[in-house]
Amino acid sequence: MITTITLNPALDRLLSVDEIIIGEANRTRRLSESAAGKGIDVAKVLRDLNCEVSATGFLGGDVAHVFVDCFQKEKIVNCFISIQESTRTNIQLFDKNGKRTEFLEKGPTVTEQECELLMTKVMLLAEKSSVITVCGSAPNGVSNDYFRDLIQTAKKSGAIVITDTSGELLKVALNEKPHLIKPNHTEMLELMGKSDATDDEIIAFAQQLVKNGIPYILVSLGGAGAMLVCEQGVWLGKAPKVDVKSTLGCGDTMVASLSLSLEKKLPPDEMLKNAIALSSANAMTFETAHIKVEDYEELLARCTVTKLNVPM
């Protein structure tokens, strides 16, 4: 079983508008409303691939029923901790040209007791999980020390641990040496303390992270594909051209693919190809974090992965 942890889930409300006019009333049309959050999105994609998955984190308020309904529909094992405050709502606003503007709530404040309950839940889930993903941001009440302890608890059982986060939490994760991290280009630059860097500089930095004890570093490059760095070498994968409906959830789709690849102990080139193909399949649908298996299978043959000739 694969377990996903989402500390700060969100109800995603997608709206469309002809044009955004600041300071005026904007008439919108609702496109969709769904339970979301990076770990939840990972779980959705895993279910599309018919994998057994449980999901945990913090959940509360008037929007909680939307998440519960989603878990029942998707057949995701619901292991969320109920909290006093309300889970946040995020608004994704699309204009007529497809440009997206996001309005992201900060989220609730969780209590010390709620944090203790989640830690106990993760400890129990870790005992029966082959892979654990820790994804996204954290709400108020979750300290860096707690996040560190969460990763340590997940690792103690022997499960493969993947983290997909940013900012200070990503720096905390680096010190705990999960099996894989998935920063994007911007997040890699932040870790390097630079505003810009060449591909060679990014590769050298990622190689140092591998030497420091993180087995896999996947750097997502958006439409350009992704780069995977590990002890065996460095691979660059190119995404095929597709009719992009939405890029929402593409990164989370990659995490879902990487979870399966690590569970199956696939070689790095296959790991990267599968991740890019699955992410591209997600981009072909407007529904966040869902794929059509037939699209994924067709795209696999169109992805190109090349091992780079770089010193290790």
C-alpha positions in Angstrom: 0.0 0.0 0.0 1.1 3.6 -0.7 0.2 6.3 1.8 0.0 10.0 1.0 0.3 12.7 3.7 -1.3 16.1 3.0 -0.9 18.5 5.9 -2.7 21.4 4.3 -5.4 20.2 1.9 -7.6 22.6 0.0 -11.0 22.6 -1.7 -10.1 23.7 -5.2 -12.7 25.8 -6.9 -12.1 26.5 -10.6 -13.8 29.5 -12.1 -13.7 31.1 -15.5 -14.1 34.8 -16.4 -13.8 36.6 -19.7 -11.4 39.2 -18.3 -10.2 40.0 -14.8 -10.7 43.7 -14.0 -9.1 44.8 -10.7 -11.4 47.0 -8.5 -14.6 45.9 -10.4 -17.2 43.2 -10.0 -16.1 40.2 -12.0 -18.8 37.7 -13.2 -17.5 34.2 -13.1 -18.6 30.7 -14.2 -17.9 27.7 -12.0 -15.9 25.0 -13.9 -15.4 22.5 -11.1 -15.0 22.0 -7.4 -12.9 19.2 -6.0 -11.0 17.9 -3.0 -7.3 18.7 -3.6 -3.9 19.1 -2.0 -0.7 17.6 -3.3 -0.9 14.3 -1.5 -4.6 13.9 -2.3 -3.9 14.5 -5.9 -1.2 11.9 -5.8 -3.7 9.4 -4.3 -6.2 10.2 -7.1 -3.7 9.4 -9.8 -2.7 6.2 -8.0 -6.3 5.1 -8.0 -6.6 5.8 -11.7 -3.8 3.2 -12.0 -5.8 0.8 -9.7 -3.3 1.0 -6.8 -4.2 0.5 -3.2 -3.7 3.9 -1.5 -4.5 5.5 1.9 -4.5 9.2 2.5 -4.0 11.1 5.8 -3.4 14.6 7.0 -5.6 17.3 8.7 -9.2 17.9 7.6 -12.1 20.0 9.1 -14.9 22.5 8.7 -17.9 22.8 6.4 -15.9 21.6 3.3 -14.8 18.3 4.9 -17.8 16.5 3.5 -16.5 17.2 -0.1 -13.3 15.4 0.8 -15.0 12.4 2.4 -17.3 12.0 -0.6 -14.2 12.1 -2.9 -12.4 9.4 -0.9 -15.5 7.2 -1.1 -15.9 7.8 -4.8 -12.2 7.3 -5.6 -11.9 4.3 -3.2 -9.1 6.0 -1.3 -8.8 4.8 2.3 -9.6 7.8 4.4 -7.2 8.2 7.4 -7.5 11.9 7.9 -7.4 13.5 11.4 -10.5 15.7 12.1 -9.5 19.2 13.3 -11.5 22.0 14.9 -10.8 24.7 12.3 -11.8 24.6 8.6 -9.7 23.3 5.7 -8.9 26.1 3.3 -10.5 26.9 -0.1 -8.3 27.9 -3.1 -9.7 29.6 -6.2 -8.2 29.0 -9.6 -9.5 31.7 -12.0 -9.1 31.2 -15.7 -9.5 34.0 -18.2 -10.7 33.6 -21.8 -7.0 33.1 -23.0 -6.5 30.3 -20.5 -4.3 32.4 -18.2 -4.6 31.2 -14.6 -4.8 33.5 -11.5 -4.7 31.8 -8.1 -6.1 32.9 -4.8 -4.7 30.7 -2.1 -5.9 30.7 1.5 -3.3 30.2 4.2 -5.2 27.4 5.9 -6.2 26.6 9.5 -4.2 26.4 12.7 -3.9 22.9 14.1 -3.5 22.2 17.8 -0.8 20.3 19.6 -3.3 17.4 20.3 -4.3 17.2 16.6 -0.6 17.1 15.7 -0.1 14.2 18.1 -3.0 12.3 16.7 -1.6 12.6 13.2 1.8 11.5 14.2 0.3 8.4 15.8 -1.8 7.7 12.6 1.4 8.0 10.5 3.2 5.6 12.7 0.5 3.0 12.3 0.2 3.5 8.5 3.9 3.3 8.0 4.0 -0.2 9.4 1.9 -1.4 6.4 3.0 1.0 3.7 5.7 0.3 1.0 5.9 4.0 0.1 4.9 7.2 1.9 4.7 10.6 0.2 4.8 13.8 2.2 3.5 16.6 0.0 2.7 20.3 0.0 2.7 23.1 2.5 1.9 23.0 6.3 -0.8 24.8 8.2 -0.2 27.0 11.2 0.7 24.9 14.2 3.1 22.6 12.3 6.6 23.5 13.2 9.8 22.6 11.3 10.6 20.2 14.2 7.3 18.5 13.7 7.8 18.1 10.0 11.2 16.6 10.7 9.7 14.2 13.2 7.0 13.2 10.6 9.7 12.2 8.1 11.6 10.3 10.7 8.5 8.5 11.8 7.7 7.5 8.2 11.3 6.3 7.6 11.6 4.2 10.8 9.3 1.5 9.4 11.5 1.0 6.4 9.1 2.5 3.9 10.3 4.5 0.9 9.8 8.2 1.7 9.2 10.9 -1.0 8.9 14.5 -0.1 7.4 17.2 -2.5 7.4 20.5 -0.7 9.2 23.9 -0.9 10.7 26.7 1.1 11.8 26.0 4.7 10.1 22.6 4.7 12.2 21.5 1.7 15.3 22.4 3.6 14.1 20.4 6.6 13.5 17.5 4.3 17.0 17.6 2.9 18.5 17.1 6.4 16.3 14.0 6.9 17.4 12.4 3.6 14.2 11.0 2.1 14.5 8.6 -0.8 13.5 11.2 -3.3 12.7 14.9 -3.6 11.1 16.6 -6.6 11.9 20.3 -6.7 11.1 22.3 -9.8 13.7 24.6 -11.4 12.8 27.6 -9.2 13.0 25.5 -6.0 16.4 24.2 -7.0 17.7 27.7 -7.5 16.3 28.6 -4.0 18.2 25.7 -2.5 21.4 26.8 -4.3 20.9 30.3 -3.1 21.0 31.7 -6.7 18.7 33.6 -9.0 20.0 31.8 -12.0 22.2 28.8 -12.8 23.3 26.7 -15.8 22.1 23.2 -16.3 25.6 22.0 -15.4 25.5 23.9 -12.1 22.1 22.4 -11.2 23.3 18.9 -12.0 26.5 19.4 -9.9 24.3 20.6 -7.0 21.9 17.7 -7.3 24.8 15.3 -7.5 26.1 16.7 -4.2 22.7 16.1 -2.6 22.9 12.5 -3.8 26.4 12.1 -2.3 24.9 13.6 1.0 22.4 10.7 1.2 19.3 11.5 -0.9 19.2 8.6 -3.5 17.1 10.4 -6.1 16.6 14.0 -7.1 14.0 14.7 -9.8 14.0 18.3 -11.1 10.8 19.0 -13.0 11.2 21.4 -15.9 7.5 21.9 -16.8 6.8 21.5 -20.5 10.5 20.9 -21.2 10.4 17.6 -19.2 12.4 16.6 -16.2 15.9 15.6 -15.1 16.7 12.6 -12.8 19.9 12.5 -10.8 21.0 9.5 -8.8 24.1 7.4 -8.1 23.8 5.6 -11.5 24.0 8.9 -13.4 22.0 11.8 -14.8 19.0 11.4 -17.2 17.2 14.1 -19.1 13.6 13.3 -20.3 11.7 15.3 -22.9 7.9 15.6 -22.7 6.0 14.8 -26.0 3.9 17.5 -27.5 0.3 17.2 -26.4 -2.9 19.2 -26.5 -2.6 20.8 -23.1 -6.0 21.3 -21.3 -4.5 22.1 -17.9 -1.2 21.8 -16.1 -2.8 21.6 -12.6 -1.7 18.5 -10.8 1.1 17.6 -13.3 3.8 17.7 -10.6 1.6 15.5 -8.3 1.1 13.1 -11.1 4.9 12.7 -11.4 5.1 11.9 -7.7 2.4 9.2 -8.1 4.5 7.7 -10.9 7.7 7.9 -8.9 6.0 6.2 -6.0 5.2 3.2 -8.1 8.6 3.1 -9.8 10.4 3.1 -6.5 8.1 0.4 -5.2 8.8 -1.7 -8.2 12.6 -0.9 -8.1 12.6 0.2 -11.7 15.8 1.5 -13.3 16.2 5.3 -13.5 15.5 5.7 -17.2 12.2 3.9 -16.8 11.3 5.9 -13.7 11.8 9.1 -15.6 10.0 8.0 -18.8 7.0 6.8 -16.8 6.8 10.1 -14.8 6.9 12.3 -17.8 4.4 10.2 -19.7 2.0 10.2 -16.8 2.4 13.9 -16.2 1.7 14.6 -19.9 -1.4 12.4 -19.7 -2.6 14.6 -16.9 -2.1 17.7 -18.9 -4.4 16.4 -21.6 -7.4 16.5 -19.2 -9.0 19.5 -17.6 -9.8 17.5 -14.5 -7.0 18.0 -11.9 -4.9 14.9 -11.1 -6.7 12.4 -13.2 -5.4 10.5 -16.2 -6.7 8.2 -18.9 -4.7 5.0 -19.0 -4.9 4.8 -22.8 -3.4 8.3 -23.1 -0.6 7.3 -20.7 0.2 4.1 -22.6 0.3 5.9 -25.9 2.5 8.7 -24.6 5.1 6.2 -23.2 6.3 5.5 -26.7 6.7 9.2 -27.4 8.8 10.1 -24.4 12.6 10.4 -24.9 15.0 9.8 -22.1 18.8 10.3 -22.6 21.6 9.6 -20.2 23.9 12.6 -20.0 27.6 12.2 -20.3 28.5 14.0 -17.1 31.2 13.1 -14.4 29.8 11.6 -11.2 
